[in-house]
Amino acid sequence: ITRAPSRTVLSEHGASSTAARLLAKHQNDVDRLASVNLSGYSKNVASVLIDMEQTATRVDSTALARHLTKSVAHADIVPLHSREVEHAAFAVLKSPDIPSVLVETAFISNRSEERLLRTRAFRQGMAEALLAGIKKYFRKHAPPGTALEARNRASDLAVS
């Protein structure tokens, strides 16, 4: 069975079908969970709120990237080309509320690095180093109101 692609446009009068209503509810719930529910705000206020959210997310993304870089450097899996965090305007990095990073683990244009990518030990070591960096980041930057934040707080109290 072949289905035609779904097409949905903004409606001023609510959803035109049950499926559209459920899709809209799901997307709006996702937006609220992501703390970007801007309904009820003027276009200018919404723009300022998104800009503030994106600025905070860029700061968090930079912190995450630094943790990842330190963990990979500490693991001594491969010499780093640079320890500096690079910045670029990739669409996948533009989420206003989720820290986002792109990690270059090796360059396939470099024959020795390309060979490394083919080894299980390199991939395993890189995965473990990245996981360690992510864990360190979330120990310091747990999202407010999450179980992780509560666990970190309990851990901090136990150490004190």
N, C-alpha and C positions, 0 to 999 in steps of 0.2 A: 504494500500500500504506500503510495506516494502522497505526501501532504504538501500543500503550497506553504511557503513561508508566511508566518503570522505578520500582520501589519497592524500597528496600534498607533493612534495619534491622541493628543491631549483632548480631553472632553471637558466642557464647562458644566455638563449636566450629569456627570457620573458615568459609570461603565455601561456599555451597550450589551453586555452579555455576562453570564455568571463567570465564565472563564476570564474575561477581561477584568471583572470585579475582583476575583481572587488574585490575579496577577498584580493588579494595582495595590491591593492590600499587602501582598507579600513584599513588593518593592518599597512601599511606604514604611512597612515594619522594618525592613533592612535599613532604610535611610534613618529611621529613628534610633535603631540599635547603633548605628554608626555615628550618632550624635550630629547628624546633618539635617534634621528636620527643619526646613526653613519656611514651611507654610505659615502664613500669617505675617511674614516680615515683608517690608517694602523691598524692591529690587536693590536699592542702595545699601540698606542694612544687611540684606542677605549677602551682598558682595563683600562687605566689610567682615562679616562673620566667617565667610569662607576663606577670605584672605588671612584672618587671624588663625583659623584652624590649620591652614596650609603652612603658615609660618611655624607654628608649634610642631607640626608633623615633620617639617624639614629639620628642625632642631633634634627631634627624636630620631629621625632617620640617620642623621650625622652621628649621633651617639651610638646607635646600633652598628653603623659601619665601622666606627672606631673599635668597638668591642670585637667585631668579627676580624678586623685587621690584626689586632693584638693577639687573638687566639690562633690565627693562622701563622703569624710570625713566631709565636711561642712554640707551636707544634713543630716548627722547623721542617715542614714537609717539602717546601720549594722556596727558593729565594724570592722575596717579593720585589717586584719591579719598582714599587713605591709604597711608602706607608701613609701617604697622603690620601684623604678621601676626595675622590673626584666628584664633580657635579655635572649633570646633564639634564636636558629637558625631555627625557623619554616619557611617553604617555603612561607607561606602567608605573612610573614613580610619582604620578600626580594625584594619587588618592589623597583627599584632604584630611583624612582622619586615621590612616594606618601607616606607621613607619614602613618605608619601602626602600630596599637596596637591591642593586644588581651586583652579583659577585662573579668576577672573572677568576676562575680557578686555574686556568692555564690558557695559553694561546695555541690554537691548532696550526697557526702559521709558523710556529717555532717547532722544528722537528723533535727536539728533545722533550719539550713540554707535551707535544702531541703523543709521544710514546708514553710519557707518564700517565696521561689520561686513560690509556689503555690498560693500566695495571690496577688490579683490585686494591692493592695496598695503598696506592695514591688516593684513589677515590674514597676508600674507607677512612684514611687519615684526614682527608679534607672534610668529609662529612662530620667526623668527630670534632674537628677543630671548629667548624661552623656551629655545630650544636653547642659546644662549650661557650662560644661567643654569644649565642642567642640566650642561653641560660644566664650568663653574667649580666646581659642587658636587662632581662626581665627581673633579676634580683634587685636591680636598682630602679627599674622603671615599670613596675607592675601596674596595669591599668586600675584606676580607682574603682573600688566597689567589687573587685573580683576575688575569687577564692585565692588566687595567687598573692594578691596584696595582703589578705588576711594571714596567709601562711608565712609570708615574709615578715610581717609585723610580729607574729607569734615567735618566729625564729629570732628576731632582733631582741625581743623581750627575754627570751631564754638565755641569750648570750650576755645580756646586761647584768 
